[in-house]
Every structure is written in structure tokens, then in C-alpha cells.
Amino acid sequence: MNIRIEKTTNPKPLPDKDDPLVFGTIFTDHMFIMNYETGKGWHDPRIVPYGEISLEPSAMVFHYGQEMFEGLKAYKADDGRILLFRPDKNIERANNTNRRICIPEIDPDDFLQAIQEIVSVDRAWIPEKPGTSLYIRPFIIATDPFLGVRPSDTYMFIIILSPVGPYYPEGLDPVKIWIEDEYVRAVKGGIGEAKTGGNYVASLASQVKAHDEGYSQVLWLDGVERKYIEEVGAMNIFFKISGKVVTPMLNGSILPGVTRNSCIALCKEWGYPVEERRISVQELFEAAENGTLEECWGTGTAAVISPVGHLRWEEKVLQIRDGGIGPLSQKLYDTVTGIQLGRIEGPEGWVVEVK
Ligand SMILES: *Cc1c(COP(=O)(O)O)cnc(C)c1O
């Protein structure tokens, strides 16, 4: 793929080294754009100055939500190399999402090339302080100017970049999570396993409710019985119970996280029994009561590993480890971030260098 590059003539100042880089608030100088049209395919890949895009108010994405997104990060290694973490997994998931919501797939090599070139153009924006990285947000929107429900015939694929610090202001301090028993996020057969905005809009009302009660995230239960644990806002969830690592199995309504997959692989490598299965809230609260619930943490690209210190379910409150981070959560965080920063050798193919 031949990507045309138009550099900005008006670069923005880079953030100050001591800027806290509040997640998702600062964008770099450039963005990648590529268009799709039925009959023509994906075409006109280009890197242009970051800025506004123009769409008709009738563009289908505004009315029927045909859009998808991905999220991954670029890291600056100690030796100056720029590393991506398992981008092939994000690209594979992107095309799974595309198939589910009738967006044309993107050639995986072109997708990776687009990520590599845009990161390379804005490489000066990759922050270097511990815990920081360059967040990469690829997304696709349906752009046909048309009111009526059908897949669009035109799309834009865009990649924007954002230098980020920790996702939660708490950092590695345990978060408080609200178990939602009123609303549901997704059901089997729906779009829960696709990374698309529709899942997030479905979650807003509970998130507001949870925030008002002093909780930072919502934990979703299954949409049918509201008994089994699914996942947290933008994270998959793990428990350590009686020495075993337990996480909800991918059942069609859970987002298959790359960090989830990586944690399972590492825990297995370290010899922990890992169970991907249904786990009810009842079982979890019983494990807490009989003292076998050892740790609880969320996994996701944005937060990496986020220890959970406090869960609320109806009127019951569960305090885990007196609010501190557990040893396995800490080891996972150190190992995953160590691999991402090129300090620890991970499994074959987990890091990809941007030249
Ligand atoms: C992106 C996302 C995750 C985490 O996936 P990673 O690939 O680990 O970043 C978990 N749940 C939801 C709903 C997500 O959108």
C-alpha cells in the first residue's frame, strides 16, 4: 500500500514532560485516513494533519451507529525502539467486528502498515515517563448520506493517536466496582463481542449511576439470568480463587480482550490452573465469605491490569485484600508492561517494532 503523506505546516507544541497526560485528551499532529466505496474497495490511504473531518448530517453513522473501533498502544523502549504489543490480535479482532456489523474488512498487512506509518510520523509524541504510552485509536465510520437501515456503501477508516498516562486516576490503586443488576450490556447473539460504540452507549446510564454512588466502573452480569459475571466497562475480569485463576469464558457477549488473552497465557506459563468458565456472583461472594477469594483484577489495553478492591452487589459490599494490590496482579502488571517496554522477553511475536 502506498500511503501519501502530507505533513502539517503548523505543528502543535509537544506536551510538557511533567504533563499528567489525562487519558484521551491530547491528540498528535497527524492522522491516517483511507476511504471505501463499494466497487472500488479501500483506497486513497493518506496521512494528513490532524483536524476536523467533514460529513453530511445524513451520514449513516450518526443515525444507525455503524461504526467500529480498536485500541492499542505504542511504547518507547529504554533503547529507543518503538514497540507495538500484539497488533495482529487487534487487527484480527477488528475484522471480526467488521464482519459482525457489515463493514468491509481491511487487509491485515495494510492495517499494520497504516499503524506503523502513522506512529512513525508522530514518533516524537510517544511519551517516555513510566506508565505512559501513545494510545492508538483506529476506527471506521459509515458515511453514506442516507436515511434508511442497510449497510453503508462508503466508509472512512481513520487512525488517531493520543499520548496517555494511566487510564484510572487511581493508577495501580484498587478500583471500586458496582455490580449492575438492573441494566444489561449485551446478550449472546448481539454485538457484545464486537468492539463497537453501541455497546458503550448501552452502558452509560449504569455508569452514571455507579459514579454518583462513588464507584469508578460497572461490572456486567449476563443479560438473561443476571447471575453470571461477564466483564467490566472496558476491561475483562479475573479472580484468583483457592490458587486458581478464574475468568468468565468467551460466550458471545464478552469482548475478547488482547490483555485477557495475554494474562491467560502468562498465568498458564507460570503453572497456575486457569479456568475459563461461568462464574456466578453468588459463587464469588461465597468465596469471599469463606476466605478463598484471593485476588480480583481487570485487564485491558488502557489500564493494563487494574486491581479491584471493592465490589458492591445490591446491598452487599465486598472488600478484597483490604484494598491493596495482590501479588499475582502485581506480577502480571510488571510482566505485561515489561514485555511492552522491551525489558522482558515475551512469547514469540508479542512485540512488533515500528521502524
Ligand atoms: C477493548 C475492550 C476490552 C479490553 O480489550 P483489550 O484488547 O485487552 O484492550 C474489554 N472490554 C470491552 C468492552 C472493550 O471494549
PDBQT file of the ligand as one rigid body, heavy atoms in Angstrom, charges set to zero:
ROOT
HETATM    1  C1  LIG A 401     -11.481  -3.081  24.462  1.00  0.00    +0.000 C 
HETATM    2  C2  LIG A 401     -12.313  -3.723  25.499  1.00  0.00    +0.000 A 
HETATM    3  C3  LIG A 401     -11.771  -4.599  26.463  1.00  0.00    +0.000 A 
HETATM    4  C4  LIG A 401     -10.298  -4.855  26.614  1.00  0.00    +0.000 C 
HETATM    5  O1  LIG A 401      -9.682  -5.397  25.491  1.00  0.00    +0.000 OA
HETATM    6  P1  LIG A 401      -8.102  -5.259  25.279  1.00  0.00    +0.000 P 
HETATM    7  O2  LIG A 401      -7.874  -5.841  23.944  1.00  0.00    +0.000 OA
HETATM    8  O3  LIG A 401      -7.459  -6.030  26.362  1.00  0.00    +0.000 OA
HETATM    9  O4  LIG A 401      -7.800  -3.810  25.340  1.00  0.00    +0.000 OA
HETATM   10  C5  LIG A 401     -12.645  -5.222  27.346  1.00  0.00    +0.000 A 
HETATM   11  N1  LIG A 401     -13.965  -4.991  27.307  1.00  0.00    +0.000 NA
HETATM   12  C6  LIG A 401     -14.513  -4.137  26.413  1.00  0.00    +0.000 A 
HETATM   13  C7  LIG A 401     -15.984  -3.931  26.423  1.00  0.00    +0.000 C 
HETATM   14  C8  LIG A 401     -13.712  -3.485  25.478  1.00  0.00    +0.000 A 
HETATM   15  O5  LIG A 401     -14.265  -2.641  24.605  1.00  0.00    +0.000 OA
ENDROOT
TORSDOF 0
